[in-house]
Amino acid sequence: MSEAPDNSSAGDDFRPEYDFRKLRGVARGKYAGKFREGRTVRLAKDLEEAFPDEATVDGALREYLRITSDRSQELVRSYLRLNGYFIIPNFIIHAADDPNRVVDDTIGNYTEIDLLGVRMPYSAEQTAHLRIANDPPLVSGADGKFDIVVAEVKSGAKNRPNAAWRPNANPYPLEYLLRFVGLFSHSDEIKRAAESLGKSYRYETTDCRLRYLIFAPEPNTHYQGLGVEYITFREIARFLVEVRGQCWIESNLGVASSHPQWNSLLVQMFKIANDVDTPPDQRIDRILESISRG
């Protein structure tokens, strides 16, 4: 083991004491109040003119989060669509049964479901001799069944279920959802399905399957352990690069298909995914960057 060098003989130009009152910009407790109020962040010099006050910074950050959230939701919507799901976005569960949620004749809601996906029992997309690939982690076990996905998209750090899906929550929102989906005609089965969804986040019969899924940058290990199924954005990007795009190459039909009608984000992601001269992991990283940076 090598010894640390002995620097005891090195020159020491520290003074015995310093009068910090004479230093410019130094004041006792200068930031104490701000630290008590919350987190303090110093901006880089080149940003100070563009963001002169807290309101400007807050506004810019909220806009960034909104854009990132919108793009994350568009990613998930496209992923579900590519796997055969018909999509209802932003489904509201109204709360007219709760007087505390009715204010000035305006009815509140229990929760909003980001994306409600429905896949038919024999869904398949085929062109020439190619059956276009779906993602096994999502669709496995769905053949011959109506497959219902209740999808929440979490683009930030908070990746736990919404309040309506947490343990011991009011069962009414789930019963509301099941009545809307329309798979069951009897109230007893609706209640039974709602109870199962509330406890295990899924309900399955010989004819249908219902699941609560969270799409996020990373899974919440606590709720994952309780049975919540997570699919990460990286897993979606990997599907685009290694499954969806690869099936065209392996079929010898071509490298890509033309979709000028698709939204610009999905067109951009497939342009990245189909760049076969770039290693797959780099393409996956670039797709994720396109979500966060635009």
LINCOR-V347701 format. One record per residue. N is the residue number from 0. SS is DSSP state (alpha for helix, beta for strand, coil for the rest). PSI is psi in whole degrees, 0 to 359 (NA if undefined). Layout:
n=[N & N]
ss=[SS & SS]
psi=[PSI & PSI]
This chain:
n=[0 & 1 & 2 & 3 & 4 & 5 & 6 & 7 & 8 & 9 & 10 & 11 & 12 & 13 & 14 & 15 & 16 & 17 & 18 & 19 & 20 & 21 & 22 & 23 & 24 & 25 & 26 & 27 & 28 & 29 & 30 & 31 & 32 & 33 & 34 & 35 & 36 & 37 & 38 & 39 & 40 & 41 & 42 & 43 & 44 & 45 & 46 & 47 & 48 & 49 & 50 & 51 & 52 & 53 & 54 & 55 & 56 & 57 & 58 & 59 & 60 & 61 & 62 & 63 & 64 & 65 & 66 & 67 & 68 & 69 & 70 & 71 & 72 & 73 & 74 & 75 & 76 & 77 & 78 & 79 & 80 & 81 & 82 & 83 & 84 & 85 & 86 & 87 & 88 & 89 & 90 & 91 & 92 & 93 & 94 & 95 & 96 & 97 & 98 & 99 & 100 & 101 & 102 & 103 & 104 & 105 & 106 & 107 & 108 & 109 & 110 & 111 & 112 & 113 & 114 & 115 & 116 & 117 & 118 & 119 & 120 & 121 & 122 & 123 & 124 & 125 & 126 & 127 & 128 & 129 & 130 & 131 & 132 & 133 & 134 & 135 & 136 & 137 & 138 & 139 & 140 & 141 & 142 & 143 & 144 & 145 & 146 & 147 & 148 & 149 & 150 & 151 & 152 & 153 & 154 & 155 & 156 & 157 & 158 & 159 & 160 & 161 & 162 & 163 & 164 & 165 & 166 & 167 & 168 & 169 & 170 & 171 & 172 & 173 & 174 & 175 & 176 & 177 & 178 & 179 & 180 & 181 & 182 & 183 & 184 & 185 & 186 & 187 & 188 & 189 & 190 & 191 & 192 & 193 & 194 & 195 & 196 & 197 & 198 & 199 & 200 & 201 & 202 & 203 & 204 & 205 & 206 & 207 & 208 & 209 & 210 & 211 & 212 & 213 & 214 & 215 & 216 & 217 & 218 & 219 & 220 & 221 & 222 & 223 & 224 & 225 & 226 & 227 & 228 & 229 & 230 & 231 & 232 & 233 & 234 & 235 & 236 & 237 & 238 & 239 & 240 & 241 & 242 & 243 & 244 & 245 & 246 & 247 & 248 & 249 & 250 & 251 & 252 & 253 & 254 & 255 & 256 & 257 & 258 & 259 & 260 & 261 & 262 & 263 & 264 & 265 & 266 & 267 & 268 & 269 & 270 & 271 & 272 & 273 & 274 & 275 & 276 & 277 & 278 & 279 & 280 & 281 & 282 & 283 & 284 & 285 & 286 & 287 & 288 & 289 & 290 & 291 & 292 & 293]
ss=[coil & coil & coil & coil & coil & coil & coil & coil & coil & coil & coil & coil & coil & coil & coil & coil & coil & coil & coil & alpha & alpha & alpha & coil & coil & coil & coil & coil & coil & coil & coil & coil & alpha & alpha & alpha & alpha & alpha & alpha & coil & coil & coil & coil & coil & coil & coil & alpha & alpha & alpha & alpha & coil & coil & coil & coil & coil & alpha & alpha & alpha & alpha & alpha & alpha & alpha & alpha & alpha & alpha & alpha & alpha & alpha & alpha & alpha & alpha & alpha & alpha & alpha & alpha & alpha & alpha & alpha & alpha & alpha & alpha & alpha & alpha & alpha & coil & coil & beta & beta & beta & beta & beta & beta & beta & beta & beta & beta & coil & coil & coil & coil & alpha & alpha & alpha & beta & beta & coil & coil & beta & beta & coil & beta & beta & beta & beta & beta & beta & beta & beta & beta & beta & beta & coil & coil & coil & coil & coil & coil & beta & beta & coil & coil & beta & beta & coil & coil & coil & coil & alpha & alpha & alpha & alpha & coil & coil & coil & coil & coil & coil & beta & beta & beta & beta & beta & beta & beta & beta & beta & coil & coil & coil & coil & coil & coil & coil & coil & alpha & alpha & alpha & coil & coil & coil & coil & coil & coil & alpha & alpha & alpha & alpha & alpha & alpha & alpha & alpha & alpha & alpha & coil & coil & coil & coil & coil & alpha & alpha & alpha & alpha & alpha & alpha & alpha & alpha & alpha & alpha & alpha & alpha & alpha & alpha & coil & beta & beta & beta & coil & coil & coil & beta & beta & beta & beta & beta & beta & beta & beta & beta & coil & coil & coil & coil & alpha & alpha & alpha & alpha & alpha & coil & coil & coil & beta & beta & beta & beta & alpha & alpha & alpha & alpha & alpha & alpha & alpha & alpha & alpha & alpha & alpha & alpha & alpha & alpha & alpha & alpha & alpha & alpha & coil & coil & coil & coil & coil & coil & coil & coil & coil & coil & coil & coil & coil & alpha & alpha & alpha & alpha & alpha & alpha & alpha & alpha & alpha & alpha & coil & coil & coil & coil & coil & coil & alpha & alpha & alpha & alpha & alpha & alpha & alpha & alpha & alpha & alpha & alpha & alpha & alpha & alpha & coil]
psi=[128 & 147 & 150 & 142 & 147 & 110 & 16 & 334 & 357 & 155 & 137 & 109 & 16 & 139 & 160 & 327 & 161 & 145 & 96 & 346 & 338 & 353 & 137 & 139 & 1 & 128 & 137 & 128 & 24 & 319 & 8 & 316 & 318 & 323 & 325 & 326 & 326 & 192 & 139 & 133 & 131 & 129 & 152 & 154 & 320 & 351 & 346 & 323 & 322 & 332 & 78 & 345 & 174 & 320 & 320 & 316 & 313 & 317 & 317 & 319 & 320 & 321 & 321 & 316 & 323 & 315 & 315 & 318 & 316 & 317 & 324 & 318 & 324 & 323 & 312 & 319 & 317 & 320 & 314 & 318 & 316 & 340 & 13 & 12 & 133 & 139 & 135 & 115 & 152 & 55 & 124 & 133 & 106 & 157 & 44 & 342 & 348 & 106 & 332 & 345 & 8 & 112 & 125 & 47 & 14 & 124 & 126 & 191 & 159 & 318 & 166 & 133 & 122 & 310 & 128 & 116 & 139 & 125 & 131 & 158 & 329 & 36 & 132 & 145 & 114 & 137 & 130 & 230 & 4 & 123 & 109 & 132 & 141 & 173 & 112 & 318 & 335 & 315 & 351 & 130 & 0 & 344 & 132 & 6 & 152 & 122 & 115 & 125 & 122 & 106 & 129 & 138 & 120 & 104 & 344 & 203 & 336 & 101 & 27 & 164 & 155 & 162 & 325 & 344 & 5 & 161 & 140 & 22 & 160 & 127 & 347 & 314 & 323 & 324 & 321 & 312 & 315 & 325 & 322 & 316 & 321 & 24 & 338 & 137 & 338 & 139 & 328 & 318 & 326 & 315 & 320 & 317 & 320 & 320 & 317 & 316 & 320 & 330 & 315 & 0 & 21 & 158 & 134 & 138 & 186 & 342 & 342 & 162 & 132 & 134 & 145 & 118 & 143 & 129 & 125 & 166 & 323 & 152 & 155 & 110 & 329 & 307 & 333 & 321 & 335 & 353 & 357 & 131 & 129 & 141 & 124 & 160 & 327 & 322 & 324 & 314 & 322 & 323 & 316 & 320 & 311 & 346 & 297 & 307 & 324 & 330 & 329 & 318 & 315 & 338 & 350 & 26 & 342 & 179 & 329 & 163 & 159 & 128 & 65 & 342 & 346 & 161 & 159 & 327 & 314 & 322 & 317 & 317 & 319 & 330 & 321 & 313 & 328 & 4 & 81 & 348 & 351 & 137 & 146 & 315 & 324 & 322 & 320 & 314 & 320 & 324 & 316 & 323 & 325 & 335 & 316 & 330 & 337 & NA]
